[in-house]
Amino acid sequence: MKKITTLMVCVCIIASMLSAQTTPDPYDILDKLESAYDYSAQDYSATVTLIVEKPESPAEQMQFKLFQRDAKKR
């Protein structure tokens, strides 16, 4: 009886850990990166490549282009 109870508790813990994992949103990742770097006094452009690899499916490649122009008049 004790072994069955222990086994059930382990199964419940593993199931809760697996269900807690979520797929990250690539747009959310880019928003966090953009807010982490402040280029408010400069112009810049960047090309970001994001590769998503899922089991039993081909790799998916997404490419984003980011631009920012300085607000000052020249």
Residue pairs with C-beta under 8 A, 6 or more apart in sequence:
26 50
26 52
26 62
29 50
30 48
30 64
30 66
33 48
34 66
39 68
40 70
40 71
41 70
41 72
42 68
42 70
43 68
43 69
43 70
44 66
44 67
44 68
45 65
45 66
45 67
45 68
46 65
46 66
47 63
47 64
47 65
47 66
48 63
48 64
48 65
48 66
49 61
49 62
49 63
49 64
50 61
50 62
50 63
50 64
51 59
51 60
51 61
51 62
52 59
52 60
52 61
52 62
53 59
53 60
54 60
